């Protein structure tokens, strides 16, 4: 490996200066899977104080990912308040890998720590955002096998954590690099379902969905189901895996059953979430048979619609949209839920009917003090690469549209 490659890979040449003074109140450790097993009570307590809640930082899922992906180099940072008898004040998990969709073959500390995560925001006590973030960055810089270059994929740009991260970075002489901004549908609970759907959907769309439900009911008994009991969730998960693998996802190799490690991760991780009371599965059934299913992960009062599947044999009835109406109604009526993250890659599909939005981005930052030449280079290349990719996509879509008009 050349000297340049090593510099790009880990950036450990520059000495690390002392952290912000406020971080003296915080200790940060790098934990393994065994240490995560006893964190449930501490995690629940942290969620009640967190600036932002993220189910993809749940210790149960992080432990499952370590079990399912043994070759993955995972680092889980746990921050503790020295003044509160070991109170947990932060969780942030990474894996060491090449940045996804990146041009340069450079390894980074990437979060979320597993490929099926859809939010990289750390979970931190709202009263200690800056000292915890400073301590975590110093901890990353001190770990010999953990690259200083950090890829925070799918970060909420308007959240309190991003604002605190920018302030901490400025103290350290660098600035987070925002690669591209996307809009993600968001549901805010506590609203009347009838009024919400009237505002969110046109009368013709609502009428069409009612017609689809009526049409489907002619094929048999249509029921909507929610399961939260661990044993019921385990059974429903197996139904979900089979349903997902019965359609196009199996054909292109992205169904969870196509990969033994992915299958194990969901079986272990989602079952653990259910046992902790942080999992739901919604189902639309025809004579007891699932025609659409939605997996939901919870983090306190925040929910995330994680995975969805439907029976392609009933595609003409729009079962996914019908189930969407059912679980949206349930979330709106649930006093324990404040927000629901769609986990959508972009602002499209039936999830776009939710009226709330949050700005998401892939963010790059360095754990070192100052912006090293390696970080400047990789960030500049990544920015240019993504800009070129967006331009190429725009030209392709314009060409496709014009070709369609000519035909």
C-alpha positions in Angstrom: 0.0 0.0 0.0 1.4 3.4 -1.0 1.9 6.3 1.5 -0.9 8.2 -0.3 -3.3 5.2 0.0 -2.5 4.9 3.7 -3.2 8.6 4.2 -6.5 8.4 2.3 -7.4 5.2 4.2 -6.9 6.2 7.8 -5.6 9.8 8.1 -3.8 9.0 11.3 -0.6 10.9 10.7 -1.7 14.2 12.3 -1.6 14.3 16.1 -4.9 14.7 17.9 -5.3 17.8 20.1 -7.3 17.8 23.3 -11.1 17.8 22.9 -13.4 20.7 23.7 -13.3 21.4 27.5 -16.9 20.5 27.9 -16.1 16.9 26.9 -14.3 16.4 30.2 -17.7 15.5 31.6 -18.0 12.7 29.0 -16.2 9.4 28.6 -16.5 7.5 25.3 -15.8 3.8 24.8 -15.7 1.6 21.8 -18.0 -1.4 22.6 -18.3 -4.9 21.2 -21.4 -7.0 20.7 -21.1 -8.5 24.2 -21.3 -5.1 25.8 -24.4 -4.2 23.9 -26.4 -7.1 25.4 -27.2 -5.4 28.7 -28.0 -1.9 27.4 -31.8 -2.1 26.9 -32.7 -0.1 30.1 -30.0 2.5 29.4 -31.1 2.8 25.8 -34.8 3.3 26.8 -33.7 6.0 29.2 -31.5 7.7 26.6 -34.4 7.7 24.1 -36.5 9.8 26.6 -33.7 12.4 26.6 -32.5 12.2 23.0 -32.3 15.2 20.7 -33.2 12.8 17.8 -34.4 9.2 17.9 -33.0 6.7 15.5 -34.0 3.0 15.6 -30.9 2.1 13.5 -28.7 2.9 16.4 -30.7 0.5 18.7 -28.2 -1.8 20.5 -30.4 -4.8 19.7 -30.0 -4.2 16.0 -26.3 -3.4 16.4 -25.7 -6.7 18.2 -27.7 -8.6 15.6 -25.6 -7.0 12.8 -22.4 -8.1 14.6 -23.7 -11.7 14.7 -25.1 -11.8 11.2 -22.1 -10.1 9.5 -19.0 -11.4 11.4 -16.6 -10.2 8.8 -17.8 -6.6 9.1 -15.6 -4.3 11.1 -18.1 -2.5 13.4 -17.3 0.2 15.9 -20.0 1.2 18.4 -19.3 4.3 20.4 -21.0 4.6 23.8 -20.8 8.0 25.6 -21.3 8.1 29.4 -21.9 11.1 31.6 -19.2 11.1 34.3 -21.4 13.2 36.5 -24.5 10.9 36.5 -23.1 7.6 37.8 -22.6 6.1 34.4 -25.7 7.5 32.6 -25.7 6.7 28.9 -25.7 10.0 26.9 -24.9 8.8 23.4 -24.8 6.0 20.9 -23.2 6.1 17.4 -22.3 3.1 15.4 -20.0 2.7 12.3 -18.6 0.1 10.1 -15.3 0.4 8.3 -15.8 0.0 4.6 -15.6 1.7 1.2 -18.1 4.5 1.0 -21.2 3.3 -1.1 -21.7 5.0 -4.4 -18.2 6.6 -4.1 -15.7 7.0 -6.9 -12.4 6.6 -5.0 -11.6 3.1 -3.4 -11.2 4.7 0.0 -12.2 3.1 3.3 -14.2 5.3 5.7 -16.1 5.0 9.0 -19.6 4.7 7.6 -22.8 5.1 9.5 -25.4 3.5 9.6 -23.3 0.5 10.5 -25.3 -2.0 8.4 -26.5 -1.8 4.8 -30.2 -2.0 5.8 -30.1 1.2 7.9 -31.8 4.3 6.7 -30.6 7.0 9.1 -27.0 7.8 10.3 -27.9 10.4 12.9 -26.4 9.5 16.3 -28.7 9.3 19.4 -27.5 11.8 21.9 -28.8 13.4 25.1 -30.3 16.8 24.0 -28.5 18.6 26.9 -25.1 17.2 25.9 -24.9 17.3 22.1 -21.6 19.2 21.7 -19.5 17.5 24.4 -20.7 14.1 23.3 -20.0 14.7 19.7 -16.5 16.2 20.5 -15.7 13.2 22.6 -16.9 10.7 20.0 -14.8 12.4 17.3 -11.7 12.3 19.5 -12.4 8.6 20.2 -12.6 7.8 16.5 -9.3 9.7 15.9 -7.6 7.6 18.7 -8.7 4.2 17.2 -6.0 2.8 15.0 -8.3 0.7 12.8 -11.0 3.3 12.5 -10.6 5.8 9.6 -10.8 9.5 10.4 -13.0 10.1 7.4 -16.6 9.7 8.4 -19.5 9.1 6.0 -22.8 10.0 7.7 -25.3 8.6 5.2 -28.9 9.9 5.4 -28.5 12.7 8.0 -31.3 15.0 9.0 -29.9 18.4 7.9 -32.4 20.5 9.9 -32.1 18.5 13.2 -30.4 19.7 16.4 -27.7 17.1 16.0 -26.5 18.4 12.6 -26.4 21.9 14.0 -24.3 20.8 17.0 -22.0 18.8 14.7 -21.3 21.9 12.6 -20.4 23.8 15.7 -18.1 21.1 17.0 -16.5 20.8 13.6 -15.8 24.5 13.5 -14.1 24.3 16.9 -11.9 21.7 15.4 -11.0 23.7 12.3 -13.1 21.9 9.7 -16.6 21.9 8.2 -19.0 19.1 7.4 -19.3 18.5 3.6 -22.9 18.1 2.4 -22.9 16.0 -0.7 -26.4 16.3 -1.9 -29.8 17.2 -0.4 -32.9 15.0 -0.7 -36.5 15.4 0.6 -37.9 12.5 2.6 -41.6 12.1 3.5 -42.5 12.4 7.2 -45.7 11.8 9.1 -46.5 13.9 12.2 -48.9 12.2 14.4 -51.8 13.5 16.6 -54.0 14.6 13.7 -57.5 13.6 12.8 -57.2 10.9 10.1 -60.2 12.0 8.0 -59.0 15.6 8.0 -55.4 14.5 7.3 -56.3 12.4 4.2 -58.5 15.2 2.9 -55.5 17.6 3.0 -53.0 15.0 1.8 -54.9 13.4 -1.1 -57.2 14.6 -3.8 -60.9 13.5 -3.6 -60.3 11.4 -6.8 -57.3 9.6 -5.2 -59.4 8.8 -2.1 -62.2 7.6 -4.2 -59.9 5.4 -6.2 -58.5 3.7 -3.1 -62.0 3.1 -1.8 -62.9 1.4 -5.1 -59.7 -0.7 -5.0 -60.6 -1.9 -1.5 -64.1 -2.7 -2.5 -62.8 -4.5 -5.6 -60.4 -6.6 -3.5 -63.1 -7.5 -1.1 -65.0 -9.2 -3.9 -62.1 -11.7 -4.0 -62.6 -12.6 -0.3 -62.5 -11.3 3.2 -60.1 -8.3 3.5 -58.7 -7.6 7.0 -56.0 -5.3 8.4 -53.7 -6.6 11.1 -51.1 -5.2 13.5 -48.9 -7.5 15.5 -46.5 -6.5 18.3 -46.3 -9.7 20.4 -42.8 -11.3 19.9 -44.1 -14.7 18.9 -46.7 -13.1 16.5 -44.0 -10.8 15.1 -41.7 -13.8 14.5 -44.4 -15.6 12.6 -45.3 -12.5 10.6 -41.7 -11.9 9.8 -41.4 -15.3 8.1 -44.5 -14.4 6.1 -42.9 -11.1 5.1 -39.7 -12.8 4.0 -41.7 -15.2 1.8 -43.9 -12.5 0.4 -40.9 -10.3 -0.5 -39.1 -13.2 -2.1 -42.1 -14.0 -4.3 -41.8 -11.0 -6.5 -39.4 -8.7 -8.4 -37.0 -8.4 -5.5 -36.1 -12.0 -5.7 -35.6 -11.6 -9.5 -33.0 -8.9 -9.1 -31.5 -10.5 -6.0 -32.4 -7.8 -3.4 -34.9 -9.9 -1.4 -33.7 -10.6 2.1 -33.9 -14.4 1.5 -31.5 -14.0 -1.3 -28.7 -13.4 1.2 -28.2 -15.7 4.2 -26.6 -13.0 6.3 -29.4 -10.5 5.6 -31.9 -13.1 6.5 -30.2 -13.9 9.8 -29.8 -10.2 10.6 -33.6 -9.6 10.3 -34.5 -12.8 12.1 -32.2 -12.1 15.0 -32.5 -8.3 15.1 -36.2 -7.8 14.5 -37.1 -10.5 16.9 -35.0 -8.8 19.5 -36.7 -5.5 18.8 -40.1 -7.2 19.2 -39.0 -8.7 22.6 -38.1 -5.2 23.7 -41.5 -3.8 22.5 -40.0 -1.8 19.7 -41.3 -3.6 16.6 -44.6 -3.8 14.7 -45.7 -5.6 11.5 -48.8 -4.3 9.6 -50.5 -6.7 7.2 -53.3 -6.4 4.7 -54.8 -9.9 4.4 -57.2 -11.6 1.9 -58.9 -14.6 3.6 -56.0 -14.7 6.0 -53.3 -14.6 3.4 -51.0 -11.5 3.4 -51.2 -9.4 0.2 -49.2 -6.5 1.6 -46.9 -6.1 4.7 -45.0 -3.3 6.4 -42.2 -3.7 8.9 -41.9 -0.9 11.4 -39.1 -0.2 13.9 -39.6 2.1 16.9 -37.3 4.3 18.9 -39.3 5.9 21.7 -42.0 8.1 20.2 -40.4 7.9 16.7 -41.3 5.2 14.2 -39.7 4.2 10.9 -41.4 2.3 8.1 -38.5 0.0 7.5 -39.4 -2.6 4.9 -42.4 -3.3 2.7 -43.6 -6.1 0.4 -46.7 -7.0 -1.5 -48.1 -9.8 -3.5 -47.6 -9.0 -7.2 -50.5 -11.3 -8.1 -52.8 -8.6 -6.6 -50.9 -5.6 -8.0 -54.0 -4.4 -9.8 -55.7 -3.7 -6.4 -52.8 -1.5 -5.1 -52.5 -3.5 -1.9 -49.4 -1.5 -0.8 -51.4 1.8 -1.0 -54.4 0.2 0.8 -52.1 -0.9 3.7 -50.4 2.5 3.6 -53.8 4.1 4.4 -54.4 1.6 7.3 -51.0 2.1 9.0 -51.1 5.9 8.4 -54.5 6.0 10.2 -53.1 3.9 13.1 -50.1 6.2 13.5 -52.2 9.3 13.5 -54.4 7.8 16.2 -51.5 6.6 18.3 -50.7 8.9 21.2 -47.4 7.2 21.8 -46.1 8.2 18.3 -45.0 11.7 17.4 -43.3 11.2 14.0 -42.9 8.5 11.4 -39.9 8.4 9.1 -40.8 6.9 5.7 -37.1 5.7 5.1 -37.7 6.6 1.5 -34.7 7.3 -0.7 -36.5 10.2 -2.3 -39.8 12.1 -2.4 -41.7 9.7 -4.7 -44.1 6.8 -4.5 -47.2 6.6 -2.4 -45.2 7.7 0.7 -45.1 11.1 -0.9 -48.8 11.5 0.2 -47.5 12.3 3.7 -47.5 16.0 4.0 -44.4 16.4 6.2 -40.9 16.5 4.8 -37.4 16.5 6.2 -34.2 17.4 4.3 -31.7 14.5 4.2 -28.2 14.4 3.0 -25.1 12.2 2.9 -22.5 14.2 5.0 -18.7 13.8 5.2 -16.7 14.9 8.1 -13.2 14.2 9.5 -12.5 13.2 13.1 -9.1 15.0 13.0 -8.5 18.6 13.9 -8.2 20.7 10.7 -9.1 19.6 7.2 -6.3 17.3 6.0 -5.3 17.3 2.3 -6.7 13.7 2.1 -10.1 14.8 3.4 -10.1 17.8 1.0 -9.3 15.6 -2.0 -11.8 12.8 -1.3 -14.6 15.4 -0.5 -13.9 17.3 -3.7 -13.8 14.2 -5.9 -17.1 12.9 -4.3 -18.8 16.3 -4.8 -17.8 16.4 -8.4 -18.7 12.7 -9.0 -22.2 13.2 -7.5 -22.8 16.4 -9.5 -21.8 14.6 -12.7 -24.1 11.7 -11.9 -27.1 14.0 -11.3 -26.4 15.9 -14.5 -26.2 12.6 -16.5 -29.5 11.5 -14.9 -31.1 14.7 -15.9 -29.9 14.4 -19.5 -31.1 10.8 -19.6 -34.6 11.7 -18.3 -34.9 14.6 -20.8 -33.8 12.4 -23.7 -36.2 9.7 -22.6 -39.1 12.2 -22.4 -38.3 13.7 -25.8 -38.0 10.2 -27.4 -41.4 9.3 -25.9 -43.0 12.4 -27.4 -41.5 11.7 -30.9 -42.8 8.1 -30.8 
